[in-house]
Amino acid sequence: MSGRCNQVSQGIEMNSYSYFEDITSANLVRDIVKDSFDKFHILRNSCDNLGLSFDEIFGAKNQSELLGKIFEKVAAENYARACDTEVVNPSGDNDPDLRFVEKDIPLEIKVTCGDTWMGGTFSKRPADYLLISWDKNTKENCFVALAHLEKEDWLPGGKNYYGTSYPKRALYEACDSGRAKVLFGELLRLKWGQTGRYKIIKKSTRDK
């Protein structure tokens, strides 16, 4: 695995995506997902064991943020181990979620419990992302995709949100154009007449 991770991609904008596509295997993603959700459940159970209802204290948005922080830490550890390279988490608000030190390239992580990923000011920069969608009801099922996003890929967030958004339709189109890849779960385009044209299928985090 480490040999593949040390390959140097050529080009300017998409070479980082090629690098991440090459090193991000299905087995690596499965390990990241399982480890992240195991830690998430430990955190949740710790609250419940203290008589503090995790779901009452943390709403869906807060839980997604907590899960995102766990994914950041776990992904850095797993990438570093699998690729035999240094991967660091942010030391400040302006730093990327993961930085691969040797190549000096970032990887961002976005987590949602819906079908649309939300971004802020720094989402306008070209970057590679692990896009994660999880089931807040079962807290077991999850979807992961790798995508390269440019500034123009981020859409206005709407009147109730100042930031930007990236919907599942855009991800499906990015997969078609070779700028994204589903790594855990499925992303389907449904037939005309069915409810919703695109559907994210989340996979159990317990699946091998």
N, C-alpha and C positions, 0 to 999 in steps of 0.2 A: 504493500500500500504506500509506503513512504517513497518509493521510487516514482510513482505516479505523481505524488504531491510535489516533487522537486522539479517537475517539468516546467519550463518557462514558456508561457503563451506569448504570441506576438500580436501586434495590433494596438489600438489605442482605447476604444470605448468598450468593445465586447471581450477583450482578452481576459479581463478579470472574471467574467461570467464563464468563459471556457475553462478557466482554472478551477472555479468552484464546481462546475458541472463534472469535471474530471475527478475531483477528489471526494465529492459528496455521494457516496454509494448508498443504496437502499439499506444495507446493513448498518451503516453509520447513522443514518437518520432514525432507524428503528431503535438503536441504542440510546440516542439522544432523547427521543420521545419517551421511551420507557423510563429512563432515569429521571427525566424532568417530572413526569407525572407521579412517579414514586415519591419524590421529594415534596411535590405539591400536596399529596395525600398525607404525608407525615406532618406537614405544616397545618393542614386542615384538622387532622385528628388531634393535634396538640391543643388547638383552640377548644375543640369540642370536649376534650378530656378535662379541661379547666373550667368547664361549665359555660364557655363562651361560644355561642353559635356562630360558626364561621360564615355561614350564608347571611346571617343578620348583620354582622359587622361589615362584611365586604360585599358590595354589590357586584354585578357582572363586570363592570368596567374595572373596578379595583382588583377583582380576581384575575382578569386578563393581564393587568399590569404586573401582579405578583407572579403569575405563571411566566410572563415574558422575562422577568428578572431571573427566574430559575433557569429558563431556557438559555439565556445569555451565558450564565456560569457553566452549565452542563455542556453546552455546545463548545465553548472554549476548551474545556477539559478533554472532551472526546476528539475534537479536531486535532488538538496538540498531540494527543497520544497516538491517534491513527496515522497522522502525517509526520510525526517526529519533528515538529516545528513549534515555535513559540506563538501562542495565540493569547492576547490579553483583552480584558474587559475594560470598559471606560473608566477613566479617573476623573472626568469632568463631564458636564452636560453637553459640551460640544463634540465629545469624542464618539466614535462609532461603537456599536454594541460589541463587535468583535474586530480586532485588528490583527492581521497576520504579519508579524513583525518583520520577518526576513524579506517578504515581498512588498511590505508596506501597503497592503490593500485592505479595505474594510469589508465587513459583511454585517448588514443590519438585520434585525429580527422584529417582525411585526406580528402581534397576536390579537385575534378578535374572537368573540363567541358568536359572531354573525357571519355574513357572506361578503362583507366589505371591509377592507383594511383602511384605517385612518392614519393620516400623516400630518406633520407640522411643517415648520419652516425649513428644516433640514431635509425633508423629503423631496425638495426641489432639486437636490443635487443628484446627478447620475450615480447609481449605486446598485449593488447586488443585495438581494433580500431572501431570507427564509420567511415565507408567509405562512402563518399558522392559524388555523381555525379549529376551535374546540367546542365540545358540547357541554354547556354549563349545567345541564340537567343531570346527565349521567356522570359527568366528570371523568369519562373513560375514553370517549371517542374523539378522534383528532384527524386533521388534514394538514399536510405540509407540502409546499411547493418552493422551488428555487426560481427566482426571477431577476432579470436585469431591467431596471426601470430608469427611464430618462425623465427630465423635468416635465415634458409634455404628457407623460403617461398618467400623472396625478391630476385628477379632476377636482373641481370645486367641491367642498364638503357639504354645501347646502346652507340655507339661511340660519340654521340652528348650530352650525359648526364653522368656526373660523378657518380651520385647516383644509387639508386636501383628502381625497378618498381614491381608493383603487378597488373597483368592483370585480366580481367573479367573471363577468363577461370580458373585461379587459385582460384578465389572467388567461382565459381560454384562448383569446386571440393571440396573446403573447406566446402561448404554447404552440399554436399553429405556425407562428413565424420564427420559431427556434430561439426565442428569448426567454423562455420559461419551461419548467419541467415539473410535473407532479411526482413527488417522491414517496408520499404516504397518503393513501386514500385515492379518490377519483374525482375528476371534474368532467361532467357530462353536458353535452348540448342536447336538449330534449326536442322532441318533435313539435311542430307547430300545433297549437291548440291545447297543449298541456300547460299546467300551471307553472309559470316561470320558464324561461327559455334555457337557463343554465342551472345546474345543480351540483353542489359540492357534496360528495359522499365521504363521510368521516369513517375512519377505520378504528377498531378497538385498539387501545394502547397495550392490551394484553396479547394481541396476536403476535405470532412468531413469523 
